[in-house]
Amino acid sequence: MDGLTEGRIVHYVMPDGKHTPAVVVKVWNASGLVNLQVFTDGSNALPYTPEEKEQFRNNGMDLEAVKHGHVWMTSRSFSEEPKPGTWHWIEKA
């Protein structure tokens, strides 16, 4: 995948569908499988309802890590169509 390298900033799609900045820390293959450090808005990014909290946990999100502003997400795939648990290039402003 052209341009994909460690240190690039991308968008990660949170379980609730919000797009969040993330830094690529490891590129596993040319099809876009990566490890990311996802930056959250601290406690503002936490889910509220028990169902939302379960959805976050089911997607590998540690709620304490979300609360503290960064989450380690491993082996995440690229998707042109933003879907929870995937990453994509940042949309043009």
For each residue, the residues with C-beta under 8 A, 3 or more apart:
1: 4 30 31 32 78
2:
3: 8
4: 1 8 24 27 30 32 34
5: 8 24 27
6: 24 25 26 27
7: 23 24
8: 3 4 5 23 24
9: 21 22 23 24 90
10: 21 22 23 24 36 87 88 89 90
11: 19 20 21 22 82 87 88 89 90 91
12: 19 20 21 22 36 38 73 76 86 87
13: 17 18 19 20 79 82 83 84 85 86 87 88
14: 17 18 19 20 38 40 45 56 61 84
15: 47 52 55 56 58 59 61 84 85
16: 47 52 55 56 84
17: 13 14 82 84
18: 13 14 45
19: 11 12 13 14 82 91
20: 11 12 13 14 38 39 40 41 45
21: 9 10 11 12 38 39 90
22: 9 10 11 12 36 37 38 39 73 87
23: 7 8 9 10 36 37 39
24: 4 5 6 7 8 9 10 27 34 35 36
25: 6 34 35 36 37
26: 6 34 35
27: 4 5 6 24 33 34
28: 33 34 35 75
29: 32 33
30: 1 4
31: 1 77 78
32: 1 4 29 77 78 87
33: 27 28 29 75 76 77 78
34: 4 24 25 26 27 28 75 76 78 87
35: 24 25 26 28 72 73 74 75 76
36: 10 12 22 23 24 25 72 73 74 76 87
37: 22 23 25 70 71 72 73
38: 12 14 20 21 22 70 71 72 73
39: 20 21 22 23 69 70
40: 14 20 45 66 67 69 70 71
41: 20 44 45 69
42: 45 66 67 68 69
43: 46 67
44: 41
45: 14 18 20 40 41 42 66 67
46: 43 63 66 67
47: 15 16 52 53 55 56 63
48: 52 53
49: 52 53
50: 53 54
51: 54 55
52: 15 16 47 48 49 55 56
53: 47 48 49 50 56 57 63
54: 50 51 57 58
55: 15 16 47 51 52 58 59
56: 14 15 16 47 52 53 59 61 63 66
57: 53 54 60 61 63
58: 15 54 55
59: 15 55 56 84 85
60: 57 73 85
61: 14 15 56 57 65 66 71
62: 65 66 71
63: 46 47 53 56 57 66 67
64: 67 68
65: 61 62 68 70 71 72
66: 40 42 45 46 56 61 62 63 69 71
67: 40 42 43 45 46 63 64
68: 42 64 65
69: 39 40 41 42 66
70: 37 38 39 40 65
71: 37 38 40 61 62 65 66
72: 35 36 37 38 65
73: 12 22 35 36 37 38 60 76
74: 35 36
75: 28 33 34 35
76: 12 33 34 35 36 73 85 86 87
77: 31 32 33 85 86 87
78: 1 31 32 33 34 86 87 88
79: 13 82 83 86 87 88
80: 88
81:
82: 11 13 17 19 79 86 88
83: 13 79 86
84: 13 14 15 16 17 59
85: 13 15 59 60 76 77
86: 12 13 76 77 78 79 82 83
87: 10 11 12 13 22 32 34 36 76 77 78 79
88: 10 11 13 78 79 80 82
89: 10 11
90: 9 10 11 21
91: 11 19
92:
93:
